């Protein structure tokens, strides 16, 4: 059996694959957080609960309505994104002139309420979600076996992340979004409905979390707690990349997933803390994050 640094290649590449899959979810979730923070200046602590909601919408669609995975990829983000629009209009819009802490506390409370409601209804145990027939099986690459669904997650996540980055950084709509963060009164003077833009932006960020939840459902069991632990890691990813930085969220999400995978191979004891160690170092050296704007 071929080895690299004394590690069997199959084990090494297997952990790198797991790290890349985790990184795909880190990137999607941190991207949604960065979009919301970049425009609303609100740290959305309910993001993990909304990720869980996306998985549950897909699960209920399959088991109650017979609607499969491919339609769930479209419908679940729309449904959960719509709940995000309601949250922004009814609750968050009242807090924009207050300190950031109030938005964090509100979204943290919402996360606890949502998780509690789902736990009371479905219990704490996970529910399985079947991989779609078109993506079952895998490919033998010689040095490792690559499951088709895992490959799909990596490709789909990268496409969504890069597409979002392109829209925000390279299109007229994106320029309006970025201008609205700096001078909303000026953008409003040009006839653009800034409150509606803010509402739709929050809904889009929530929809990204729900999309990640649908994609995660066949990999991890659908559970009310599935977003609770993950969101802490995702916040660390956002801080390392730079609060509000779209590119920073994408690059840092995938990169830290790979680092976490390598750590599990060479020093497993540190795999659960390596991201937080990196966060502490980055904050000491560059407080605004790797891609954040220094003040």
N, C-alpha and C positions, 0 to 999 in steps of 0.2 A: 504493500500500500504506500503510495506517494505521501511524503510529509513535507511541510513547510514550517521551519523553526521548531521542528519536533512535534508538530500538530498534524494529524491526518488531514489531507486536503478536503475530504468529504465533510469532516466536522467543521473545519475552518470556513468553507464556503457556505455550509448550512447555517452557521451562526451569522455570517454576513448577510445571508438572505433574510433571516429573521430580523436582523437589525435594519435592513432596508425596508422591510414591510412595516416595522414599527415607525421608522422614519417617515414613511408615506403618510401614516396617520398623524404623526407629530406635525408634519408640514401642512396638511389640510386643516387641522384644528388651529394651529398657530396662525395660519393665514387668515382664517375667519376672525380670530382675536385681533390681529393686526389691522384688518380692514375696519373693524368696529372702533378700536381705540384711535386709529388714525383720523377718523372723521368726528366721532362723538366724544373722544377723550374719556370714555367709560371703560373700565376694566370689567369685562363681562364674565363674572364668576359662574353664571348659569350655563356657560358654554358646554361643560361636561354633561349636564343634564339634557341639553338640547341634542347633543351627540347620541345619548342614550335614547331619546325620543325618536330620533331617526331610525334607529335599529328596531325599536318597538313598533313603529308604524309599518315598517317592512314586514315584521313578523306577523302582525295582526292582519295585514293585507293578504298575506299568503294563507294563513290559517282560517280566517273568517270569510274572506271574499274570493280566495283562489287566485289572487293577482300575484304573479311571480316577480322574480328579482329585477328583471329589466325595466318593467313599469315602475317598480318601487324606487329605482334610481332617479326617476323623474318626479314621481308623485310625492314621495316622503319629504324631499327637500322643500317642495312647494307647500305642503301642509305645515311642516314645522316652521318654515320661513314665515308663513302667515301668522302663526302664533307669536313669532318674534315681532312682526309689524304691530300686532295688538299690544304687546308688552311695551314697545317703544312709545306708541301713541298714548297709552293710558297711564304709564308709570314713569318711564325714563325721561320723557319730554319735560316732566316737572322738575327735574334735578339738574338741568344743564348749567344753571347759574350758581349751583352750590359746589362745594368741595368734592373732589373725585371720590372721597371716602364714602359719600352717601350712595353713589352709584354702585360701588363695590359691595356695600352692605345690602342694598336692595337686591342685587343679582345673586348674592350669596344666599339670602333668604329664599329667593325664588327657587334656587337649586335644591335647597333642603325640602321645600314644599313639593316640588315635582318628584324628587326621588322618593319622598315619603308616600305620595299618592300611588306611584307605580309599585312600590314595595308592598303596600297594603293590598293592592289588587292582585299582584302576580307573585308575591313572595320574593325571597332573596335568592333562590336557586336559579341557575341559568336555564334558558330555553334554547334548544338547538335550532339552527336555520340552515337549510340544505343549500349546498353549492349548486348553482344552475347547471343543468345538464351539459350546456355548451362549453363550460369551463372545468368540467371534471377531468381527472387524469393529469398527466404531466409529461414532461420531456426529459429523456436521459441525455445529459450533456457530457457524459463520460466521467467528469470529475465530481458530478453531483446530480441529483434528481430534482428538477424544477417543476413544482406543481403549477398547472395552468392558471389556477385562480390567483395564486400568489403573484405570478407574473402580471396578470391583469391589474391587480391592485397597484403595483408599482407604476405601470405605464399610465393607467387612468389618473392616478394621483398627480403624476408629473404633468400630464396634459392639462388638467384642471388648474393646477398651481401656476404653470407658465401662461396659460390663457388669461387667468385673472391678473397676473402681473402685466401682461401686454395691454389689457384693457385700461388698467389704472395708470400705467406709465407712458403709454404710446398713443392713446386715442383722445378725442375731444372730450368725451364723457369723463375720462380719467382726469383730464386737466381741470374740468369743472369741480370734480370731487376734491382734488388737491387744493384748488383755490378756495373752496368753501371752508376748508380747515383753517386757512390763514385769514381770510377776510369775508365772512359770510354776507355782510352788508353790501359789499361791492358786487358779489356774485348775484345777490338778490336784485340789485339795481339793473342788471342786464336781463331781467325778466325770467330768471331761473328760480323755480320754487325750491328753495333750500330746505325747508322743513320736510317736504316730500322726499327730497334726495336723501336726507338723513334717515328718514324712516325706511326707505327702500334699501339703503346701505346696511342698516342693522339687520333687516330681513335677509339680505344676501349673505351676510356673515353667519347668521344662524343657519341658513340653508346649507352652507359649506359644512358646518358641524353635522347636520343631519345626513348629508351625503356620505361623510366619513363613517357615520353610524351604520348606514345601509351596507357599505362596503365591508365594515368590520363584522357584521352579523354572522356570515358563514365561517369566519375565522375564530372569533371569540363567541361564546354563548351570549345570548341576549339576556341581560340582567339589569335590574334597576341600579346596581352599583358599578356598572361597567365604565361610567365616565368619572366616578368620584376620585379614583387614584390617578387616572390618566391625566386629568386636568392639571394636577400639580406639576407633573413633568412638562406639560405643554406650556404652562406659565413660565417655567424655567427656560424653555426653548425661546419664547418670545423675548424674555429679558436678555438672553445671550445675543439674539439676533438684533435687538434694538426695538424698543416699544414703538409700534406703528410702522415698522419697516417691512414692506411686502417682500422684497428680495431677501432680506435678512431672515424672515420666517421660513421661506422655502429652503434656502441653502442650509440654514442651521438645523431645520427639522430633519432633512435627509442626512446631513453630516453627523448629527448627534446620534441618530439611529445606528449608523455604521460604527461609530465609536463605541456605543453601548454593546453592539454585537461582538466587536473585537475584544472588549473587556471581559465578556463572558467566556471567551476562549482562553485568554492569557492570565486573567486575574478575576475569577468569578466572584470573589468576595466583594469586589468593588463595583460590580455591574449595576447595582441598584442605587448607588450614590454618585457614580462618575459624572452624571449630568449636573448635579448640584455642586460638585467640586469645581467643574469647569465654570459654572455660573459665578461662583465666588471669586475665582481667579479673574474672569473677564470683568466683573464689577470693580475689582481692585485696580485693574490696568486701564480699562475703558468703561467708565460708569454708564455711558449712553448705549452700550452694546456694540457688537462688532460692526453693524451697519447703521447704527443710530447716529443722528446728527448731534455733534458735540456743541454744547452751549457755551 
